[in-house]
Amino acid sequence: MDGGNSIITNKTTLGLINVMMDGDFQFDEEIPLGVGMLASSVRVNGFRVVIHQCLASREDDEIRRASQLEADVYGFQLNIVNFQNVRAVVEKIKARKPEAVIVLGGPFLAALAPSILKNETVFDCIVVGEGELTMVDIMEKIEAAGKKNVDWASIQGILWRDENGYVVHNDQRPLIRDLDILPFPSRDFLKNSTNLDKVDNGILESIRMITSRGCVANCSFCAVNFYSKLQKGKLWRGRSPKDIVDELEYLVDTYGARIINFSDSSFEDPGNKGKIRTREICDLVMERGLKVSAKVYMRCDSMLASDDVDLLKHWKKAGIDVILLGAESGSDLELEFYEKRADVLMNNQTIERLRALDLFYVRVGLIMFGPNSTVDSLRENIDFMKQWDLADNPTHVSNALMLVRDSKLYDILKEQGRVRDGENFWELPKYDWLDEKAKRAARHWDGVEGRYPATNEMNNVQTETENLFSRLTNPMNVEVLEQVEDTLIDIKSRYWSLKKEFNAIQHEYFHRVLDMVDDNCSDEDLVKAEKVFFGGLYPEWLPRYHALFGELLTDVRATDLSLTGLIFRNFSSSMVKEGMERI
């Protein structure tokens, strides 16, 4: 059900201001799914909703422009990096309209919510957990009673301040059992996108969708199930295949969408029933003749049965081209610490199976550095990466665990006295390490993509090249493939040879850094090493990757056929660009 076309019957207006930092969104017209879901749910209940994109890191006037939005109630989604800009917008709104109601929501809020309301009086209430029904409740209460007489105590799922200034935490709202009752998320700005394909006029961007909420796994570093437990509901809830494909068809027909990012924690959940569900989704996609190229997330413990090979092939027939695989580590001790369901053997078996099929771009999620890392576990990790030609990627090799407050791991480390919360409550917590040598190695790699732009470029060109390889073999791109197949085979062969070379070089450098750290080398020696490697070697190898991608892309463009569903633009988060310290 599309949530953007309801008849407005109420007077109260909700203004949703999406405060974004460069790198934390894919393209200017993208609305986060959470914001889009709130907008559509409020709209179908008869309220006017206006959405404003505040690109806060672009220019100073963005904050002022956002604050001029006319509404009665203002909603903001907090993320890891936007708190101070959200507060700046709200302060200007309150200066202009003291009676305005300010509502916060979003992930990472449960632990922070009491401190935010206690310290920041410009905010009126915070939604904790799923927000669609709660936001509708808030709007209805304000519509009925007025902004000054709202019965905040009667609204489930919020924190608010009473007349004495005390923070009150209301009862949690139950989870939404049937996700099919929710309207499709609003996507207000896609129709006005200027980034369209010259052949079919379809949007040349990746569109996020969800087919489920929650996860049957319980990785200790992840907070995705925190609200499921807080709201006392099932860990995993899935939309019906029909509802999913109805939304997919709507996106294809309305916007010419082709590249879809299924942003579920794990597409194949929950168990065998989940696999049957994915087959039904694929069947419907093919029955309706929908031409899409999709990315899904998958774990390493769940697709190892003999008949799963046939299911993976079925995924490809329906247009799934990219699998983001949550391997996390090549060390069994670390996998146990992170409470992963898979061990190293399963990680190897899953990657081997997917590589043998040669149907997908397999992007492997890896945590190189974490609070219990040792020099030995780091050597295991880099050897695991080299085995699968993953060690050439700077993001894989440098990634450090980001500690999330609502995760089990945060609580474990907190109990051990190993968590250092920031001076300001919105800052990311850091952790103390068991092995100081591992920490020193992590510091060497931390923020490398911010300090040396060539490393960030390397990650992007590798991602875009391997995306293109996979998407060219999508059934909908058969006409393009027919014209460039010889080029693809040639460039793919040269690319993997190049990848193997640099894979060995970066693997050797990583071990060399560990050797230096193990020998208690000076900080000056480590700085010299990184300047030579990242500042000297990367700029030499980067053009070779670019040349191969450019050669293939030139041939693809020369076909004069549609590029929707083919060209993927990778982006790196502001945390990477700014080199934000995680350790």
MARPATI-41774 format. One record per residue (C-alpha): x, y, z; residue in one letter. Coordinates in Angstrom, 1 decimal. Layout:
BEGIN
X	Y	Z	a
...
This chain:
BEGIN
0.0	0.0	0.0	m
1.5	3.4	-1.0	d
1.4	5.8	1.9	g
1.9	9.0	0.0	g
-1.5	9.7	-1.5	n
-4.0	9.8	1.5	s
-6.7	12.5	1.8	i
-5.7	15.1	4.4	i
-8.5	15.5	7.1	t
-6.6	16.8	10.1	n
-5.1	20.2	10.8	k
-1.9	19.3	12.6	t
1.1	19.1	10.4	t
4.2	16.9	10.9	l
7.5	18.2	9.6	g
10.2	15.5	9.3	l
13.6	17.0	8.9	i
16.2	14.6	7.7	n
19.6	15.9	9.0	v
22.3	14.2	6.9	m
26.1	14.3	6.8	m
28.0	13.8	3.6	d
28.7	10.1	3.2	g
25.8	8.9	5.4	d
23.4	8.8	2.5	f
23.7	7.4	-1.1	q
22.2	10.4	-3.0	f
20.5	13.7	-2.3	d
16.9	12.5	-2.8	e
17.3	9.5	-0.5	e
15.0	9.4	2.6	i
16.0	7.0	5.3	p
13.6	4.1	5.5	l
12.7	5.0	9.1	g
11.7	8.5	8.1	v
9.8	7.3	5.1	g
7.9	4.7	7.1	m
6.9	7.4	9.7	l
5.8	9.7	6.9	a
3.6	7.2	5.2	s
2.0	5.9	8.4	s
1.1	9.4	9.5	v
-0.2	10.3	6.1	r
-2.6	7.4	5.7	v
-4.1	8.4	9.1	n
-5.1	11.8	7.6	g
-2.3	14.1	8.6	f
-0.2	16.4	6.4	r
3.5	15.5	6.4	v
6.3	17.6	4.9	v
9.8	16.3	4.6	i
12.9	18.4	4.4	h
16.4	17.2	3.4	q
19.0	19.1	5.5	c
22.4	18.3	4.0	l
24.1	19.7	7.1	a
27.7	19.3	6.1	s
27.3	21.1	2.8	r
27.0	24.7	3.9	e
26.2	26.7	7.0	d
22.8	27.9	5.6	d
21.4	24.4	5.5	e
20.7	24.6	9.3	i
18.9	27.9	8.9	r
16.8	26.7	5.9	r
15.7	23.6	7.8	a
14.6	25.6	10.7	s
12.2	27.6	8.5	q
10.0	24.6	7.7	l
6.5	25.3	8.7	e
4.9	22.6	10.9	a
3.2	22.0	14.2	d
5.2	18.9	15.2	v
8.8	18.3	14.1	y
10.4	14.9	14.0	g
14.1	14.0	13.7	f
15.9	10.7	13.3	q
19.1	10.6	15.3	l
22.1	8.6	14.0	n
25.7	8.2	15.2	i
27.0	11.5	13.8	v
24.2	14.0	13.4	n
23.2	14.9	17.0	f
24.8	18.4	17.2	q
23.3	19.4	13.9	n
19.9	18.2	14.9	v
20.1	20.2	18.1	r
21.2	23.3	16.1	a
18.2	23.0	13.8	v
15.8	22.6	16.8	v
17.2	25.5	18.7	e
16.4	27.8	15.8	k
12.9	26.3	15.4	i
12.2	26.8	19.1	k
13.5	30.4	19.0	a
11.0	31.1	16.2	r
8.2	28.9	17.4	k
8.4	28.1	21.2	p
5.2	26.2	21.0	e
6.5	23.7	18.5	a
6.6	20.0	19.6	v
9.9	18.3	19.0	i
10.0	14.5	18.7	v
13.2	12.4	18.4	l
13.5	8.8	17.2	g
15.9	6.4	15.5	g
18.4	3.7	16.4	p
21.0	4.0	19.2	f
18.5	5.9	21.4	l
17.4	3.6	24.2	a
20.5	4.1	26.4	a
20.8	7.8	25.5	l
17.2	8.9	25.7	a
17.1	9.7	29.5	p
20.3	11.8	29.2	s
19.1	13.6	26.1	i
15.8	14.7	27.7	l
17.5	15.6	31.0	k
20.2	17.7	29.4	n
18.5	19.1	26.3	e
15.2	20.9	27.1	t
14.6	21.9	23.5	v
13.4	18.3	22.9	f
9.9	17.4	24.1	d
9.8	13.6	23.8	c
11.7	10.6	22.4	i
10.2	7.6	20.7	v
12.0	4.3	21.7	v
11.5	1.4	19.5	g
9.2	1.1	16.4	e
7.9	4.5	15.7	g
5.1	4.2	13.1	e
2.1	3.6	15.5	l
3.6	5.8	18.2	t
4.0	8.8	15.9	m
0.4	8.4	14.8	v
-0.7	8.3	18.4	d
1.3	11.5	19.2	i
-0.3	13.3	16.2	m
-3.8	12.2	17.2	e
-3.3	13.3	20.8	k
-2.0	16.7	19.7	i
-4.8	17.1	17.2	e
-7.4	16.3	19.9	a
-6.0	18.3	22.8	a
-3.7	20.9	21.4	g
0.0	21.2	21.9	k
-0.2	22.4	25.5	k
-2.6	19.8	26.8	n
-1.2	16.6	25.4	v
-1.7	13.6	27.7	d
1.9	12.3	27.2	w
1.4	9.7	30.0	a
-1.1	7.8	27.8	s
1.3	7.3	24.8	i
3.1	4.0	24.8	q
6.7	3.8	23.7	g
8.0	7.3	24.6	i
10.1	9.2	27.1	l
9.0	12.7	28.1	w
9.4	15.4	30.8	r
6.6	16.1	33.3	d
5.7	19.5	34.6	e
8.4	19.2	37.2	n
11.1	18.5	34.6	g
11.5	14.8	35.5	y
12.0	12.3	32.7	v
9.2	9.8	32.5	v
9.5	6.5	30.7	h
6.1	5.2	29.6	n
5.4	1.5	29.0	d
6.8	0.1	25.8	q
4.5	-0.3	22.8	r
4.2	-3.9	21.6	p
6.0	-4.7	18.4	l
3.9	-4.6	15.2	i
3.2	-8.3	14.6	r
2.0	-8.1	11.0	d
4.3	-5.8	9.0	l
2.0	-6.1	6.0	d
-0.4	-3.6	7.7	i
2.2	-0.8	7.2	l
2.1	1.3	4.1	p
5.1	1.5	1.8	f
7.6	4.1	2.9	p
7.2	7.6	1.4	s
9.9	8.5	-1.1	r
9.0	12.1	-1.7	d
11.9	13.3	-3.8	f
12.5	10.4	-6.2	l
10.1	11.7	-8.8	k
12.2	14.9	-9.0	n
15.6	13.1	-9.3	s
17.8	14.5	-12.0	t
20.0	11.3	-12.1	n
18.0	9.4	-14.7	l
19.0	7.0	-17.4	d
19.0	8.6	-20.9	k
17.5	5.4	-22.5	v
14.7	4.3	-20.2	d
14.4	7.4	-17.9	n
14.8	5.2	-14.8	g
16.5	6.3	-11.7	i
20.2	5.5	-11.6	l
20.4	4.9	-7.8	e
20.2	2.1	-5.3	s
16.8	2.0	-3.5	i
16.6	0.6	0.0	r
13.8	-1.8	1.0	m
13.2	-4.2	3.9	i
11.5	-7.5	3.8	t
11.7	-8.2	7.5	s
12.7	-6.8	10.9	r
14.9	-8.4	13.5	g
17.3	-11.3	13.2	c
17.3	-14.9	14.5	v
21.0	-14.6	15.4	a
22.3	-12.7	18.4	n
25.8	-11.4	17.6	c
27.1	-9.7	20.7	s
28.3	-6.6	18.8	f
24.9	-5.9	17.2	c
21.9	-4.1	18.6	a
19.3	-5.1	16.0	v
17.4	-7.3	18.4	n
17.5	-4.9	21.3	f
14.1	-3.4	20.6	y
12.6	-6.8	19.9	s
13.5	-7.8	23.4	k
12.6	-4.4	24.9	l
9.2	-4.5	23.2	q
8.7	-8.2	24.1	k
8.1	-9.5	20.6	g
9.5	-12.0	18.2	k
13.1	-11.6	17.3	l
12.3	-11.9	13.6	w
9.2	-10.8	11.7	r
8.8	-11.0	7.9	g
6.6	-9.4	5.4	r
4.7	-11.7	3.1	s
6.2	-12.3	-0.3	p
3.2	-10.7	-2.0	k
3.6	-7.5	0.0	d
7.3	-7.3	-0.7	i
6.9	-7.8	-4.5	v
4.0	-5.4	-4.5	d
6.3	-2.7	-3.2	e
9.0	-3.7	-5.6	l
6.6	-3.5	-8.5	e
5.5	-0.1	-7.3	y
9.1	1.2	-7.2	l
9.8	-0.2	-10.7	v
6.6	1.2	-12.3	d
6.7	4.5	-10.5	t
10.4	5.5	-10.5	y
12.0	3.1	-13.0	g
13.9	1.6	-10.0	a
16.3	-1.2	-10.9	r
19.0	-1.4	-8.2	i
17.5	-2.6	-4.9	i
19.2	-2.9	-1.6	n
17.3	-5.4	0.6	f
18.5	-4.0	4.0	s
17.4	-6.9	6.1	d
19.8	-8.2	8.8	s
19.8	-11.5	6.9	s
17.7	-12.2	3.8	f
17.4	-16.0	4.3	e
16.0	-15.9	7.9	d
14.4	-17.6	9.7	p
15.8	-21.1	8.9	g
14.1	-23.4	6.4	n
10.9	-21.4	6.4	k
12.9	-18.3	5.5	g
14.5	-20.1	2.6	k
11.1	-21.1	1.3	i
10.0	-17.5	1.7	r
12.9	-16.2	-0.4	t
12.0	-18.7	-3.2	r
8.5	-17.4	-3.2	e
9.7	-13.8	-3.4	i
11.9	-14.8	-6.4	c
9.0	-16.7	-8.0	d
6.8	-13.6	-7.8	l
9.5	-11.3	-9.1	v
9.9	-13.6	-12.2	m
6.2	-14.1	-12.7	e
5.6	-10.4	-12.8	r
8.5	-9.8	-15.1	g
10.2	-7.3	-12.8	l
13.7	-6.4	-14.0	k
15.8	-5.6	-10.9	v
19.3	-6.0	-9.6	s
19.3	-6.6	-5.8	a
21.7	-6.8	-2.9	k
21.0	-9.0	0.1	v
22.7	-9.7	3.4	y
23.5	-13.3	4.5	m
25.2	-15.2	7.3	r
27.8	-17.9	6.9	c
25.9	-20.6	8.9	d
22.6	-20.7	7.0	s
23.1	-21.7	3.3	m
25.3	-24.8	3.5	l
22.7	-27.5	2.8	a
23.1	-29.4	-0.5	s
19.9	-28.0	-1.9	d
20.9	-24.4	-1.1	d
23.0	-24.3	-4.2	v
19.8	-24.5	-6.3	d
18.2	-21.8	-4.2	l
21.2	-19.5	-4.7	l
20.9	-20.0	-8.4	k
17.2	-19.2	-8.1	h
18.1	-15.9	-6.4	w
20.3	-15.0	-9.3	k
17.5	-15.8	-11.8	k
15.3	-13.3	-9.9	a
18.0	-10.6	-10.1	g
20.0	-10.9	-6.9	i
23.5	-10.0	-7.9	d
25.3	-8.9	-4.6	v
25.6	-10.8	-1.3	i
27.0	-9.0	1.7	l
28.3	-11.9	3.8	l
28.6	-11.5	7.6	g
31.8	-13.5	8.1	a
33.4	-11.0	10.6	e
36.6	-12.9	11.4	s
39.0	-15.6	10.4	g
39.7	-16.5	14.1	s
37.5	-19.0	16.0	d
38.3	-17.3	19.3	l
37.0	-14.0	18.0	e
33.9	-15.5	16.4	l
33.1	-17.1	19.7	e
33.6	-13.7	21.5	f
31.2	-12.1	19.0	y
28.8	-15.0	19.5	e
28.6	-15.8	15.8	k
26.7	-18.9	14.8	r
29.4	-19.8	12.2	a
32.9	-20.9	12.9	d
35.9	-20.4	10.5	v
35.2	-23.7	8.8	l
31.6	-22.5	7.9	m
33.0	-19.1	6.8	n
35.4	-20.9	4.4	n
32.7	-23.3	3.2	q
30.3	-20.5	2.4	t
32.8	-18.3	0.6	i
34.1	-21.3	-1.3	e
30.5	-22.2	-2.4	r
29.7	-18.7	-3.5	l
33.0	-18.2	-5.3	r
32.5	-21.6	-7.1	a
29.0	-20.5	-8.4	l
30.5	-17.2	-9.7	d
27.1	-15.6	-9.8	l
27.4	-12.9	-7.3	f
29.6	-10.1	-6.1	y
30.4	-11.4	-2.6	v
31.3	-8.5	-0.3	r
32.5	-10.1	2.9	v
31.8	-8.2	6.2	g
34.9	-8.3	8.4	l
36.0	-6.9	11.8	i
39.8	-6.9	11.7	m
40.3	-5.2	15.0	f
38.3	-5.5	18.3	g
38.7	-5.3	22.0	p
39.9	-8.9	22.4	n
42.1	-8.9	19.4	s
45.7	-10.2	19.9	t
48.6	-10.1	17.5	v
48.0	-13.8	16.9	d
44.3	-13.3	16.1	s
45.2	-10.5	13.7	l
47.6	-12.8	11.9	r
44.8	-15.3	11.6	e
42.4	-12.6	10.2	n
44.8	-11.3	7.6	i
45.7	-14.9	6.5	d
42.0	-15.7	6.2	f
41.6	-12.6	4.0	m
44.6	-13.5	1.8	k
43.2	-17.0	1.3	q
40.1	-15.5	-0.3	w
41.8	-12.5	-2.1	d
40.2	-10.0	0.3	l
43.4	-8.5	1.7	a
43.7	-6.0	-1.2	d
40.8	-4.0	0.1	n
41.7	-1.3	2.6	p
38.3	-1.3	4.3	t
38.5	-5.0	5.1	h
42.0	-4.7	6.5	v
41.5	-1.6	8.6	s
38.0	-2.1	9.9	n
37.7	-1.8	13.7	a
34.7	-2.8	15.8	l
32.3	0.1	16.5	m
30.9	-0.4	20.0	l
27.1	0.3	20.2	v
25.6	1.1	23.5	r
22.5	-1.1	23.1	d
24.6	-4.2	22.3	s
25.3	-7.2	24.5	k
29.1	-6.6	24.0	l
28.8	-3.0	25.4	y
27.2	-4.5	28.6	d
29.9	-7.2	28.9	i
32.8	-4.7	28.5	l
31.1	-2.3	30.8	k
30.9	-4.9	33.5	e
34.6	-5.6	33.0	q
35.4	-1.9	33.4	g
36.7	-1.7	29.8	r
34.3	0.9	28.4	v
35.2	4.6	28.2	r
32.2	6.7	27.5	d
32.8	10.2	25.9	g
32.6	13.5	27.8	e
29.4	14.2	25.8	n
26.6	11.6	25.9	f
26.2	11.6	22.1	w
29.8	10.5	21.5	e
30.7	6.9	20.6	l
32.0	4.9	23.5	p
35.5	3.5	23.2	k
36.9	0.3	24.7	y
40.1	-0.8	26.5	d
42.1	-3.6	24.8	w
43.5	-6.8	26.4	l
46.5	-6.7	24.1	d
48.3	-3.3	23.9	e
50.3	-4.5	20.8	k
47.1	-5.3	19.0	a
45.8	-1.9	19.9	k
48.9	-0.2	18.6	r
48.5	-2.1	15.3	a
44.8	-0.9	15.2	a
45.9	2.7	15.7	r
48.2	2.4	12.7	h
45.3	1.4	10.5	w
42.6	3.5	12.2	d
41.3	6.3	9.9	g
43.6	5.4	7.1	v
40.9	6.1	4.5	e
40.6	9.6	5.9	g
44.3	10.3	6.1	r
45.2	8.8	2.7	y
42.4	9.5	0.1	p
43.9	6.9	-2.3	a
42.9	4.1	0.0	t
39.3	5.3	0.1	n
39.4	5.5	-3.7	e
40.8	2.0	-3.9	m
37.8	0.7	-1.8	n
35.4	2.5	-4.1	n
36.8	1.3	-7.4	v
37.1	-2.3	-6.2	q
33.5	-2.2	-5.1	t
32.2	-0.6	-8.3	e
34.2	-2.9	-10.5	t
33.0	-6.1	-8.8	e
29.5	-4.8	-8.7	n
29.6	-4.3	-12.5	l
31.0	-7.8	-13.1	f
28.0	-9.3	-11.3	s
25.3	-7.0	-12.6	r
26.3	-7.6	-16.2	l
25.3	-11.2	-15.7	t
21.8	-10.2	-14.4	n
19.1	-11.7	-16.7	p
17.8	-8.2	-17.5	m
21.2	-7.1	-18.9	n
21.5	-9.9	-21.5	v
21.5	-7.5	-24.4	e
24.4	-5.5	-22.9	v
26.3	-8.6	-22.0	l
26.0	-9.9	-25.6	e
27.9	-6.9	-26.8	q
30.6	-6.7	-24.1	v
31.0	-10.3	-23.1	e
34.5	-10.7	-24.6	d
35.6	-7.5	-22.9	t
34.1	-8.7	-19.6	l
35.9	-12.0	-19.7	i
39.2	-10.4	-20.5	d
39.0	-7.6	-17.9	i
37.7	-9.9	-15.3	k
40.8	-12.2	-15.8	s
43.1	-9.2	-15.6	r
41.3	-7.7	-12.6	y
41.7	-10.9	-10.5	w
45.4	-11.2	-11.4	s
45.8	-7.6	-10.3	l
43.8	-8.3	-7.2	k
45.9	-11.3	-6.3	k
49.1	-9.3	-6.6	e
48.0	-6.4	-4.4	f
46.3	-8.9	-2.0	n
49.8	-10.5	-1.4	a
51.4	-7.1	-1.1	i
49.0	-5.8	1.5	q
49.0	-9.1	3.3	h
52.8	-8.9	3.6	e
52.6	-5.2	4.8	y
50.1	-6.1	7.5	f
52.4	-8.8	8.8	h
55.3	-6.4	8.7	r
53.4	-3.9	10.8	v
52.6	-6.7	13.3	l
56.3	-7.7	13.4	d
57.3	-4.0	14.0	m
54.8	-3.7	16.8	v
55.9	-7.1	18.3	d
59.5	-5.8	18.3	d
58.4	-2.5	20.1	n
59.4	-0.3	17.2	c
59.2	3.5	17.6	s
56.2	5.5	16.5	d
58.4	7.3	14.0	e
59.2	4.0	12.3	d
55.5	3.2	12.0	l
54.7	6.7	10.5	v
57.5	6.3	8.0	k
56.1	2.9	7.0	a
52.6	4.2	6.5	e
53.8	7.1	4.4	k
55.7	4.9	2.1	v
52.9	2.3	1.8	f
49.7	4.4	1.8	f
51.2	7.6	0.5	g
53.5	6.0	-2.1	g
52.4	2.5	-3.1	l
48.6	3.1	-3.2	y
48.9	6.0	-5.7	p
50.9	3.6	-7.9	e
48.4	0.8	-7.8	w
45.2	2.8	-7.8	l
45.4	3.8	-11.5	p
45.7	0.2	-12.5	r
42.4	-0.6	-10.9	y
40.8	2.5	-12.4	h
42.0	1.7	-15.8	a
40.3	-1.7	-15.8	l
37.0	-0.3	-14.5	f
37.2	2.5	-17.0	g
37.9	0.2	-19.9	e
34.8	-2.0	-19.1	l
32.6	0.9	-18.4	l
33.5	2.6	-21.7	t
32.4	-0.5	-23.6	d
29.2	-0.8	-21.6	v
28.3	2.9	-22.3	r
29.1	2.4	-26.0	a
26.2	-0.1	-26.3	t
23.7	2.9	-25.9	d
21.5	0.5	-23.9	l
19.9	1.2	-20.5	s
22.4	1.5	-17.6	l
19.7	1.3	-14.9	t
20.5	-1.8	-12.9	g
24.1	-1.8	-13.9	l
26.0	1.2	-12.6	i
26.5	1.3	-8.8	f
28.0	4.3	-7.1	r
29.8	3.3	-3.9	n
30.1	5.8	-1.1	f
32.0	5.9	2.2	s
30.5	7.1	5.5	s
31.5	10.4	7.1	s
33.1	8.3	9.8	m
35.6	7.0	7.3	v
36.2	10.3	5.6	k
36.8	12.1	8.9	e
38.8	9.2	10.3	g
36.7	9.1	13.5	m
38.5	7.1	16.1	e
36.7	4.0	17.3	r
39.3	2.6	19.6	i
